[in-house]
Amino acid sequence: MADVIKINTFLTDMSQYGEFSKARNEAFPAGVPASASYSTPTLVLPSLLVEVEAIAIIGSGS
């Protein structure tokens, strides 16, 4: 996770942003990379609530 430089997040229910933010902070204990969050009515599978796209530069976090 140290090589991740940016994450884009797509949420189908923005009222859940607080829970997502908590999980994101746990996933990045050294600090959250640059990020953007977007509200979307649906994802590819209707049962999905969140999609996270990560951009990383291999070796940048070492």
C-alpha positions in Angstrom: 0.0 0.0 0.0 3.0 2.3 0.4 3.3 2.6 -3.4 -0.3 3.9 -3.8 -0.2 7.6 -4.8 -3.9 8.2 -5.5 -7.2 6.6 -5.0 -10.6 7.3 -6.7 -13.6 6.1 -4.8 -17.1 5.6 -6.2 -19.9 5.2 -3.6 -23.5 4.4 -4.3 -24.7 5.7 -0.9 -22.8 8.8 0.3 -24.4 8.4 3.8 -21.8 5.6 4.1 -18.9 7.9 3.4 -17.9 8.0 7.1 -17.6 4.2 7.3 -15.6 4.1 4.1 -13.3 6.9 5.4 -12.7 4.9 8.6 -11.8 1.8 6.5 -9.5 3.8 4.2 -7.7 5.3 7.2 -7.1 1.8 8.6 -5.8 0.7 5.2 -3.3 3.6 5.0 -2.0 4.0 8.6 1.0 6.0 7.3 -1.3 8.5 5.8 -4.0 8.5 3.1 -2.7 9.2 -0.5 -4.3 11.9 -2.6 -7.9 10.9 -3.2 -11.2 11.8 -4.7 -14.7 10.4 -3.9 -17.7 10.3 -6.3 -21.3 9.6 -5.8 -22.7 7.2 -8.4 -26.2 5.7 -8.7 -24.9 2.2 -9.4 -21.8 0.1 -10.1 -21.3 -2.8 -12.5 -23.0 -5.2 -10.1 -26.0 -3.9 -8.3 -25.0 -5.5 -5.1 -21.7 -3.5 -4.9 -21.7 -0.4 -2.7 -18.2 0.9 -3.3 -15.5 0.7 -5.9 -11.9 1.8 -5.3 -9.5 2.5 -8.1 -5.8 2.8 -7.0 -2.9 4.3 -8.9 0.5 3.2 -7.7 4.1 3.8 -8.7 6.1 0.6 -7.9 9.0 1.4 -5.5 7.8 4.9 -4.6 6.9 4.0 -1.1 10.1 2.2 -0.2 
